[in-house]
Amino acid sequence: MSAQAVLYIIAIILLVLAALPITVPRVSLGILGAAFALAAYAWPVITA
């Protein structure tokens, strides 16, 4: 499994957790999931 796929899986998990009615102090799971998704999307550019 590539690093890009791992980042996408982490992003999906974080976004699903952000949609659930749970609270995590001082951490926005939605923003963290979006950051992982952006990193996965940009992975070919980052590693080139």
C-alpha positions as CSV (number, residue, x, y, z in Angstrom):
1,M,0.0,0.0,0.0
2,S,1.4,3.3,-1.0
3,A,1.9,6.3,1.3
4,Q,-0.8,8.2,-0.7
5,A,-3.3,5.5,0.0
6,V,-2.5,5.5,3.7
7,L,-3.0,9.3,3.9
8,Y,-6.4,8.9,2.1
9,I,-7.5,6.2,4.5
10,I,-6.5,8.3,7.5
11,A,-8.4,11.3,6.0
12,I,-11.5,9.2,5.5
13,I,-11.4,7.9,9.1
14,L,-11.0,11.4,10.5
15,L,-13.8,12.9,8.4
16,V,-16.1,10.1,9.5
17,L,-15.2,10.7,13.1
18,A,-15.8,14.4,12.6
19,A,-19.3,13.7,11.5
20,L,-20.1,11.7,14.6
21,P,-21.5,13.6,17.7
22,I,-18.3,13.3,19.7
23,T,-16.2,16.1,21.0
24,V,-12.4,16.2,21.2
25,P,-11.0,19.1,23.1
26,R,-8.7,21.5,21.2
27,V,-8.7,19.4,18.0
28,S,-10.9,19.8,15.0
29,L,-11.2,16.3,13.4
30,G,-12.7,17.8,10.2
31,I,-9.8,20.2,9.6
32,L,-7.3,17.5,10.4
33,G,-9.0,15.1,8.0
34,A,-9.0,17.8,5.3
35,A,-5.3,18.4,5.9
36,F,-4.6,14.6,5.4
37,A,-6.8,14.6,2.3
38,L,-4.9,17.6,0.9
39,A,-1.5,15.9,1.7
40,A,-2.6,12.7,0.0
41,Y,-3.8,14.7,-3.1
42,A,-0.5,16.6,-3.3
43,W,1.7,13.5,-2.5
44,P,3.0,13.2,-6.1
45,V,4.1,16.8,-6.1
46,I,5.6,16.6,-2.6
47,T,7.7,13.5,-3.4
48,A,8.7,14.6,-6.9
